[in-house]
Amino acid sequence: MPVPMSETAPPRKAPASAAATPSVDFGYEEVPAPEKARRVRAVFDSVADKYDIMNDLMSAGVHRLWKRYTLSQTGLRPGMSALDVAGGTGDIAAGMARQVGDKGLVVLSDINAAMLEVGRDRLLDRGLLRNVQFSLANAECLPFADETFDCVTIGFGLRNVTDKAAAIASMRRVLKPGGRLLILEFSKPVFPGLKPVYDAYSFSVLPWLGARIANDPDSYRYLAESIRRFPDQETLLGLMRAAGLEDCRYHNLTGGIVAVHKGFRY
């Protein structure tokens, strides 16, 4: 069951808003918009082969519970279709592949070829390639036809996108009427006293782990900074509503360190 492409001749161009942006954040730096995509690509080229083990170490395995909760919100049934944007090593895509079954379809997309290759290898090891396709794609200009998917997910990827509003609009466009978008992302802690502990961990322990395990402390320092620059729960909710999604809401996990945002296309 091939995925309908939105254009068979040249692929969609990124919205003009991304090109017109004079500078965007790359962690705590401000860089020209085109430069951010290149730098993000370099980060994930560097960490791709250690990405899964670092996730387990950084979160003490809790990232698996966050993803399990996200999967519980997909609403997918056998025979449906789903897209995992910036899907990396394929944890969420693997869960959705089981939900839609052999007659359904899941597309795992990522802008980074190294991450996509690791994701394909992981899904091959799990025996889950029968109903999964792969797409090297930019979240801001997804190369799929309008109204293609019953569910679109993006897990820990939106904060790395240059134009977040364009990406949300692109993900809404490819949803079928009644379909839902799920955004799993680091957010702002809401428990009193949690923020200083979280900050100390992020800016001390994460770069240390990055140096010891991935031999790349700078990439994990960027990841910590990118979390701090990401919009808070209510701001992201506003971006989703501005893109035309309806019935938008969010659910905090682990005291707001992570949140799952959900919105529908009606």
DALINCOR-V232301 format. One record per residue. N is the residue number from 1. RES is the residue in one small letter. PSI is psi in whole degrees, -180 to 180 (999 if undefined). OMEGA is omega in degrees with one decimal (none if undefined). NEAR is the number of other C-alpha atoms within 10 Angstrom. Layout:
BEGIN
{{N:RES:PSI:OMEGA:NEAR} {N:RES:PSI:OMEGA:NEAR}}
END
This chain:
BEGIN
{{1:m:90:-177.2:10} {2:p:151:178.5:7} {3:v:128:177.3:16} {4:p:129:176.4:13} {5:m:147:-177.7:15} {6:s:-29:-179.9:16} {7:e:131:174.8:11} {8:t:-28:174.6:10} {9:a:-154:-147.7:7} {10:p:148:-179.0:8} {11:p:162:179.6:13} {12:r:141:175.3:16} {13:k:151:176.7:11} {14:a:147:179.4:17} {15:p:151:-177.7:14} {16:a:-27:-178.0:9} {17:s:-37:-179.9:10} {18:a:-43:-177.3:18} {19:a:-29:-175.3:14} {20:a:-14:-177.8:10} {21:t:120:-176.4:13} {22:p:-37:178.5:11} {23:s:154:179.2:17} {24:v:169:-179.3:18} {25:d:139:166.3:18} {26:f:92:-167.2:24} {27:g:-130:179.7:21} {28:y:0:175.6:14} {29:e:155:167.6:12} {30:e:126:-177.1:13} {31:v:157:173.5:15} {32:p:143:-175.0:16} {33:a:-47:-179.9:19} {34:p:-26:-178.2:15} {35:e:-31:-177.7:15} {36:k:-46:-179.1:21} {37:a:-40:179.4:18} {38:r:-43:-178.7:10} {39:r:-42:177.4:15} {40:v:-42:178.2:20} {41:r:-41:179.6:17} {42:a:-39:177.7:14} {43:v:-49:-174.4:18} {44:f:-24:168.4:19} {45:d:-40:-175.9:14} {46:s:-38:-170.7:17} {47:v:-2:-170.2:20} {48:a:-47:-174.2:21} {49:d:-13:177.9:16} {50:k:6:-170.2:15} {51:y:-46:-176.3:17} {52:d:-45:-179.1:17} {53:i:-35:176.8:12} {54:m:-39:176.3:20} {55:n:-43:179.1:14} {56:d:-44:-178.3:13} {57:l:-45:-175.1:14} {58:m:-36:-175.6:17} {59:s:5:-174.3:11} {60:a:34:178.0:10} {61:g:-5:-174.9:14} {62:v:-23:179.1:14} {63:h:-28:178.5:15} {64:r:-35:176.6:15} {65:l:-39:177.2:11} {66:w:-43:-180.0:18} {67:k:-36:177.6:16} {68:r:-41:176.7:14} {69:y:-44:178.5:15} {70:t:-44:179.1:23} {71:l:-31:179.1:20} {72:s:-13:-177.0:12} {73:q:2:-173.6:14} {74:t:-29:-175.2:20} {75:g:13:-176.0:14} {76:l:145:176.1:22} {77:r:164:179.8:14} {78:p:136:178.4:15} {79:g:-8:-179.7:12} {80:m:176:179.8:20} {81:s:146:-177.3:28} {82:a:155:178.1:28} {83:l:129:173.5:29} {84:d:108:-176.0:27} {85:v:141:-176.2:30} {86:a:43:-169.6:27} {87:g:-9:172.7:26} {88:g:-121:-173.1:30} {89:t:3:163.2:24} {90:g:15:-179.7:26} {91:d:-48:-178.0:19} {92:i:-41:178.1:22} {93:a:-39:179.5:28} {94:a:-43:178.7:24} {95:g:-41:179.2:17} {96:m:-33:177.6:30} {97:a:-38:176.8:27} {98:r:-36:-178.0:17} {99:q:-39:-175.9:23} {100:v:-18:176.3:20} {101:g:-178:-174.7:19} {102:d:-25:-179.7:16} {103:k:-4:176.8:13} {104:g:-174:-178.0:21} {105:l:136:171.9:26} {106:v:134:173.6:29} {107:v:125:174.2:23} {108:l:117:-179.2:28} {109:s:151:174.9:27} {110:d:149:177.8:26} {111:i:-15:-174.9:21} {112:n:117:-175.6:22} {113:a:-36:-179.8:18} {114:a:-43:178.1:19} {115:m:-40:-179.5:26} {116:l:-38:178.3:23} {117:e:-42:176.8:18} {118:v:-43:178.4:19} {119:g:-42:178.5:24} {120:r:-42:178.7:20} {121:d:-40:179.5:15} {122:r:-44:-179.1:17} {123:l:-34:174.9:19} {124:l:-44:179.2:13} {125:d:-31:-179.1:10} {126:r:-2:-179.0:10} {127:g:36:-173.2:10} {128:l:32:-178.5:18} {129:l:-8:-175.2:18} {130:r:-35:-175.8:15} {131:n:27:179.8:18} {132:v:133:171.6:23} {133:q:164:-176.4:17} {134:f:143:-178.0:18} {135:s:124:172.4:20} {136:l:106:-167.7:18} {137:a:148:175.2:18} {138:n:128:-178.6:21} {139:a:-26:-177.4:26} {140:e:-17:-176.8:23} {141:c:67:-175.3:19} {142:l:135:-173.1:25} {143:p:43:-179.3:23} {144:f:155:-179.7:23} {145:a:156:174.3:15} {146:d:146:171.2:17} {147:e:50:-177.2:17} {148:t:-35:-167.4:21} {149:f:146:175.1:27} {150:d:-27:-179.8:23} {151:c:138:173.2:28} {152:v:133:177.5:24} {153:t:153:169.4:27} {154:i:118:-175.6:26} {155:g:115:178.0:23} {156:f:34:-179.6:17} {157:g:-26:-172.8:18} {158:l:-33:-177.7:22} {159:r:-18:179.1:22} {160:n:-4:-178.6:21} {161:v:140:-178.3:19} {162:t:-52:-178.1:25} {163:d:95:-173.9:20} {164:k:-37:178.9:20} {165:a:-42:178.9:19} {166:a:-39:179.9:21} {167:a:-43:179.2:22} {168:i:-42:177.5:25} {169:a:-39:179.2:21} {170:s:-41:178.9:22} {171:m:-37:176.0:29} {172:r:-41:-177.2:26} {173:r:-38:-175.5:22} {174:v:-1:175.9:24} {175:l:142:170.5:26} {176:k:156:171.8:19} {177:p:131:-174.8:15} {178:g:-10:179.8:14} {179:g:164:-176.1:23} {180:r:148:173.4:28} {181:l:132:176.2:29} {182:l:126:178.3:23} {183:i:111:174.7:23} {184:l:119:-175.3:25} {185:e:154:171.0:21} {186:f:145:-175.3:26} {187:s:-151:-174.7:23} {188:k:123:179.5:20} {189:p:141:-178.7:21} {190:v:-13:178.3:14} {191:f:133:177.2:11} {192:p:134:177.3:8} {193:g:-8:-177.1:9} {194:l:-34:-173.0:14} {195:k:-49:-178.6:16} {196:p:-35:177.2:11} {197:v:-44:179.8:9} {198:y:-42:178.7:12} {199:d:-44:-179.6:14} {200:a:-41:178.9:11} {201:y:-46:-174.4:15} {202:s:-41:-172.0:20} {203:f:-3:175.5:16} {204:s:-55:-173.5:12} {205:v:-43:-176.1:16} {206:l:-50:176.5:23} {207:p:-34:177.8:23} {208:w:-46:176.6:19} {209:l:-41:179.2:17} {210:g:-38:179.0:20} {211:a:-43:-174.5:15} {212:r:-40:-172.8:11} {213:i:-45:-175.3:16} {214:a:-3:-178.2:20} {215:n:37:-174.7:15} {216:d:75:180.0:17} {217:p:-31:-176.4:18} {218:d:-40:-179.9:15} {219:s:-39:-178.9:23} {220:y:-24:170.4:23} {221:r:-42:176.1:20} {222:y:-44:-178.4:19} {223:l:-40:177.4:22} {224:a:-43:179.8:21} {225:e:-39:-178.6:19} {226:s:-32:177.2:18} {227:i:-41:-178.4:21} {228:r:-28:-179.0:18} {229:r:-9:-176.2:15} {230:f:146:179.8:20} {231:p:150:177.3:17} {232:d:180:-172.1:16} {233:q:-47:-176.6:22} {234:e:-36:178.8:12} {235:t:-42:177.7:11} {236:l:-38:176.2:21} {237:l:-41:178.1:18} {238:g:-39:177.4:13} {239:l:-39:179.5:17} {240:m:-44:179.5:26} {241:r:-39:179.5:18} {242:a:-27:178.6:13} {243:a:-4:177.5:18} {244:g:7:175.8:16} {245:l:149:-176.2:23} {246:e:165:179.0:16} {247:d:43:-176.2:12} {248:c:143:-179.8:19} {249:r:169:175.7:16} {250:y:160:178.9:17} {251:h:120:179.1:14} {252:n:141:174.8:18} {253:l:144:178.6:18} {254:t:52:175.1:12} {255:g:22:179.4:15} {256:g:0:173.0:19} {257:i:-35:176.8:18} {258:v:148:174.1:21} {259:a:148:172.6:23} {260:v:117:176.2:24} {261:h:140:-178.3:22} {262:k:136:175.1:23} {263:g:157:-173.8:22} {264:f:151:168.3:23} {265:r:116:179.6:22} {266:y:999:none:13}}
END
